[in-house]
């Protein structure tokens, strides 16, 4: 049973406010390629009746993601494990924020869908609007030992489980070795890699006449808050109001704006917006030195058919505020059942397959905690094989993505008003980065509007 039901007018308000940044949306990031069987203990038993009618589940995703072989391989896992269940893509237009907004409106209109990719932030927003099916009753009836399989990766909201976690995603530095070599800049050293060194490298690599930029970061909300979140500065005060008057957030905002406006080591916000520069320019152009992004982008780079390259790729940890730091932004990804599903039991079985087995596809940092050391090592072998020509080794992959000393901090704000605040960070940040507001005006507006969003959110409970 749900603990509360929101009035319909509030659901409409939530739908209007449900703006999620690019990292969050329904398969907006690619899944992974390849297959292999898991040797671990957890398993999903397929139905024994071979004559049973095949149930087709609708998997909400984008057109771009649905077309990828990696997504087809992911959906094939379900058909392999559950003989009477298969997934088919339900194409919903848009990417990132727009995609999530359209999914929300579609669900509230009663449109049928079964499975939705979620992350630790988006699933809470959808759950608040009663657009996801709570999983607790299915788990209890099944006797499913989620604590043994997923441990601390399990996340609850309103004392209920709405998502089975499949993988973690952490930010890394992808860099163009050829451009580093051309500029005679040493490759990043994980032990000493900082934002200061990132900036120095970006300045050395940038060549305006040749159209070469040393850095490339987009308009995603998390970029505006990089160092503050790495420092784990609270985004809420003890009294429940926002904390955006803390100087750490202004420092983060200024650093991002300066990359394009003052240092000119990446496209400025006006150019980025007016030219509609795509997120994957780092991979397609060969004229960008560095790209700080979730390691999901490595999975994209593995697809040499879509992204052929004549230059070598390098990998390092996310730049740190201080030398020797290990704080990297990250997020948990998994799968949820849509409230409009007509096949909820079958969707639950498919969720288990996806959550238990997606790590068997290349590039995944698993949410599972019950895998053996050999299985964890095997995770990176396909990626190392794909990047053999780049010289990226298993040890480099583990160091940047799965080193036990990495301190993963949430790349998204989670708390009262988070939907609206996420959008505010982007909109207010863009006004500052495009020189329409001063830094002081920007932070004052963000603080004021974030407080209003928190108050509005709390008033509905």
ABEGO torsion letter per residue (X at the ends): XBABBBBAAAAAAAAAABBBBAAABBGABBBBBEBBBBABABBBBBBABAABBBBBBBBBBBAAAAABAAAAAAAAAAAAABAABBBBBBBBBEBEAAAAAAAAAAAAAGBBBABBBBBAAAAAAAAAAGABBBAAAAAAAAGBBAAAAAEAABBBBGGBBABBBABBBBBBBBBBAAAAAAAGBBBBBAAABBAAAAAAAAAAABBAAAGBBABBBBABAAAAAAAAAAAGBBABBAAGBBAAABAAAAAAAAAAAAAAAAAGABBBAAAAAAAGBBAAAAAAAGABABBBBBAAAAAAAABAAABBBABBBBBBBBBBABBGBABBBBBBBBBBBBAABABAAAAAAAAAAAAAAAAABBGBBBABAABBAAAAAAAAAAAAAAAAAAGBBAAAAAAAAABAABBBBBABBBEBGAAAAAAAAAAAAAAAAAGABBAAAAAAAAAAAAAAAAAAAAAAX
